[in-house]
């Protein structure tokens, strides 16, 4: 029987690494046969409260990497630790519990539920963890992202920029240790892009959340003290002519 074992809500850390990746490989089956290696990363770590921008070309494996860290995909081989939890040893249900307890995710396409109001979507960010749903925090987060007066609006009644701000509030709702952000400014207008970045960066700083944001935009990376290039980490890309 698989040991799901480690308690995903126990985020006490043996060291300062919120995320530690070692020898990560991800391959996919190709339609005509054979394997395509997308990721081959020897090492990547993020410390508590650290903010990292990971830059890379579109199609280079950035979203795949985030999905693996979040437990939405499994690696072909390698080690991924979130806090003290080795995620590769968890079942799908164990990864779901770990994600609910420790990881927030800001998707590029928002992934809001259309039948739910803004505040209900934020509350969903708490509903999958072991903590009780905190309506006061949900309201506070909507206020923090400037949408206190839109709490009862459904996504279709909100602008694209407002939908992204709801998605940010939802990702913060469960008080994660690590926030993953996948090209969060890609689908918003330039005027909204700076406010989206401000919200994510400042919220993570204020709540001492480690942040990993992937992007292909150099202006976005200028907001970060630490910038890593996926091409420098991924040995597959290094070997591509």
VMD Tcl script that draws the C-alpha trace (Angstrom):
set ca {
  {0.00 0.00 0.00}
  {1.35 3.40 -0.95}
  {2.45 5.53 1.95}
  {0.59 8.82 1.66}
  {2.23 8.87 4.80}
  {3.73 12.18 4.95}
  {1.13 14.60 6.20}
  {0.70 17.15 3.39}
  {-0.43 19.79 5.85}
  {2.84 19.50 7.79}
  {4.94 22.17 6.14}
  {7.64 22.31 8.82}
  {10.88 22.46 6.86}
  {14.17 20.73 7.46}
  {15.89 23.57 5.64}
  {14.98 26.84 3.99}
  {13.96 25.29 0.67}
  {10.27 25.57 -0.04}
  {10.95 23.82 -3.35}
  {13.84 21.51 -4.22}
  {14.11 19.73 -7.60}
  {16.79 17.17 -8.38}
  {17.43 15.28 -11.63}
  {13.95 15.96 -13.01}
  {13.15 14.32 -16.35}
  {9.83 14.47 -18.17}
  {9.19 12.60 -21.40}
  {6.05 12.23 -23.50}
  {5.10 9.47 -25.93}
  {5.17 10.60 -29.54}
  {2.32 9.69 -31.92}
  {4.67 7.89 -34.29}
  {6.44 6.02 -31.52}
  {9.40 6.88 -29.36}
  {9.78 9.40 -26.56}
  {10.16 13.16 -26.54}
  {12.13 14.57 -23.61}
  {10.78 17.98 -22.65}
  {12.54 18.59 -19.33}
  {15.92 17.46 -18.01}
  {16.76 19.64 -15.01}
  {19.60 18.76 -12.67}
  {18.76 21.16 -9.85}
  {16.40 24.00 -8.95}
  {15.63 25.33 -5.47}
  {13.53 28.19 -4.10}
  {13.83 29.35 -0.51}
  {11.13 30.52 1.86}
  {9.85 33.93 0.76}
  {12.12 34.03 -2.31}
  {10.81 35.36 -5.61}
  {12.01 33.83 -8.87}
  {11.21 34.70 -12.47}
  {11.86 31.81 -14.85}
  {12.14 33.04 -18.41}
  {11.95 30.89 -21.51}
  {10.57 30.73 -25.01}
  {6.98 29.64 -25.64}
  {6.80 25.87 -25.97}
  {10.01 25.36 -23.99}
  {8.42 23.42 -21.13}
  {7.67 26.17 -18.60}
  {4.03 25.23 -18.07}
  {4.92 21.53 -17.95}
  {7.40 22.30 -15.17}
  {4.79 24.20 -13.16}
  {2.27 21.39 -13.61}
  {4.82 18.88 -12.31}
  {5.67 21.04 -9.28}
  {1.95 21.43 -8.52}
  {1.36 17.69 -8.86}
  {-0.94 18.06 -11.87}
  {1.56 16.00 -13.89}
  {4.00 13.36 -12.70}
  {7.67 13.38 -13.75}
  {9.23 10.47 -15.60}
  {11.98 10.43 -12.98}
  {13.63 12.64 -10.42}
  {12.92 14.20 -7.03}
  {10.57 17.08 -6.20}
  {10.24 18.21 -2.61}
  {7.78 20.85 -1.43}
  {8.84 21.65 2.12}
  {9.61 18.25 3.59}
  {7.27 16.34 1.30}
  {8.65 14.23 -1.56}
  {5.81 14.69 -4.02}
  {6.84 11.85 -6.33}
  {6.00 9.35 -3.57}
  {2.44 10.61 -3.21}
  {-0.68 9.21 -4.83}
  {-2.85 11.49 -6.93}
  {-5.03 12.15 -3.87}
  {-1.94 12.91 -1.80}
  {-0.72 15.41 -4.38}
  {-4.16 17.03 -4.37}
  {-4.00 17.43 -0.60}
  {-0.48 18.83 -0.74}
  {-1.50 21.33 -3.41}
  {-4.48 22.46 -1.34}
  {-2.34 22.85 1.77}
  {0.85 24.40 0.40}
  {0.66 25.55 -3.24}
  {-1.23 28.38 -4.92}
  {-1.49 28.48 -8.71}
  {-2.29 31.48 -10.92}
  {-3.20 30.06 -14.32}
  {-2.69 31.93 -17.55}
  {-6.31 31.28 -18.52}
  {-7.71 32.10 -15.04}
  {-9.74 28.83 -14.69}
  {-12.58 30.53 -12.83}
  {-15.82 28.60 -12.53}
  {-18.39 30.55 -14.61}
  {-21.42 29.63 -12.49}
  {-19.82 30.95 -9.29}
  {-19.46 34.53 -8.13}
  {-16.09 36.17 -7.56}
  {-16.22 35.56 -3.81}
  {-17.34 31.95 -4.31}
  {-14.40 31.38 -6.65}
  {-12.05 32.77 -4.00}
  {-13.61 30.54 -1.34}
  {-12.93 27.54 -3.57}
  {-9.24 28.27 -3.01}
  {-9.79 27.25 0.61}
  {-12.35 24.49 0.13}
  {-9.93 21.71 -0.85}
  {-7.64 22.03 2.17}
  {-8.14 21.00 5.77}
  {-8.78 24.55 6.92}
  {-12.33 25.83 7.28}
  {-13.56 28.23 4.60}
  {-12.89 31.74 5.90}
  {-15.40 34.16 4.38}
  {-13.68 37.11 6.07}
  {-10.37 36.29 4.37}
  {-12.16 35.85 1.05}
  {-13.68 39.32 1.40}
  {-10.36 40.80 2.52}
  {-8.55 39.32 -0.48}
  {-11.13 40.68 -2.90}
  {-10.66 44.06 -1.26}
  {-6.89 43.72 -1.60}
  {-7.20 43.12 -5.34}
  {-9.61 46.04 -5.69}
  {-12.80 44.06 -6.25}
  {-14.70 44.42 -2.99}
  {-17.61 45.90 -4.93}
  {-17.59 43.01 -7.43}
  {-17.83 40.16 -4.92}
  {-21.16 38.90 -6.27}
  {-20.30 39.30 -9.95}
  {-19.78 36.20 -12.05}
  {-16.71 35.93 -14.30}
  {-18.61 36.87 -17.48}
  {-19.60 40.16 -15.78}
  {-15.96 41.04 -15.13}
  {-13.26 42.36 -17.45}
  {-10.31 40.13 -18.32}
  {-8.10 42.05 -15.91}
  {-10.66 41.72 -13.13}
  {-10.94 37.98 -13.74}
  {-7.18 37.64 -13.36}
  {-7.33 39.55 -10.07}
  {-10.00 37.13 -8.80}
  {-7.71 34.27 -9.82}
  {-4.86 35.83 -7.81}
  {-7.09 36.18 -4.75}
  {-8.15 32.55 -5.12}
  {-4.52 31.39 -5.34}
  {-3.71 33.26 -2.11}
  {-6.81 32.13 -0.25}
  {-5.34 28.98 1.29}
  {-2.23 30.78 2.63}
  {0.20 28.75 0.46}
  {3.91 28.39 1.10}
  {4.61 28.51 -2.65}
  {2.79 30.43 -5.38}
  {3.20 29.35 -9.01}
  {2.25 31.90 -11.67}
  {2.04 30.90 -15.34}
  {2.47 33.92 -17.62}
  {-0.05 35.87 -15.49}
  {0.11 38.98 -17.69}
  {-0.18 37.18 -21.03}
  {-3.95 37.57 -21.40}
  {-4.44 41.00 -19.87}
  {-4.05 44.37 -21.55}
  {-0.79 46.30 -21.02}
  {-2.51 48.77 -18.69}
  {-3.55 45.90 -16.41}
  {-0.26 44.01 -16.62}
  {1.59 46.21 -14.13}
  {-1.23 46.04 -11.58}
  {-1.34 42.23 -11.91}
  {2.41 42.03 -11.31}
  {2.17 44.42 -8.38}
  {-0.57 42.32 -6.81}
  {1.33 39.06 -7.10}
  {4.76 40.36 -6.08}
  {3.54 42.52 -3.20}
  {1.07 39.93 -1.88}
  {3.75 37.24 -1.81}
  {6.15 39.60 -0.08}
  {3.58 40.65 2.52}
  {2.51 37.07 3.28}
  {6.06 35.64 3.03}
  {5.09 33.29 0.20}
  {7.76 31.93 -2.13}
  {6.98 32.86 -5.72}
  {7.91 31.18 -8.99}
  {6.64 33.08 -12.04}
  {7.28 31.81 -15.56}
  {7.32 34.27 -18.42}
  {8.74 34.96 -21.86}
  {8.70 38.72 -21.22}
  {11.93 40.53 -20.37}
  {10.05 43.54 -18.87}
  {8.42 41.17 -16.37}
  {11.81 39.82 -15.26}
  {12.99 43.33 -14.46}
  {10.74 43.23 -11.39}
  {12.67 40.30 -9.88}
  {15.99 40.12 -8.04}
  {16.44 36.50 -9.15}
  {15.96 35.54 -12.78}
  {16.74 32.05 -14.12}
  {16.67 31.03 -17.77}
  {15.00 27.71 -18.51}
  {17.52 27.20 -21.31}
  {20.32 27.28 -18.71}
  {18.56 24.76 -16.44}
  {17.16 22.37 -19.03}
  {19.81 20.13 -20.54}
  {17.44 19.20 -23.38}
  {17.40 22.82 -24.54}
  {21.16 23.13 -24.11}
  {21.66 20.24 -26.54}
  {19.23 21.62 -29.14}
  {21.08 23.06 -32.16}
}
mol new
graphics top color blue
foreach p $ca { graphics top sphere $p radius 0.5 }
foreach p [lrange $ca 0 end-1] q [lrange $ca 1 end] { graphics top cylinder $p $q radius 0.2 }
display resetview
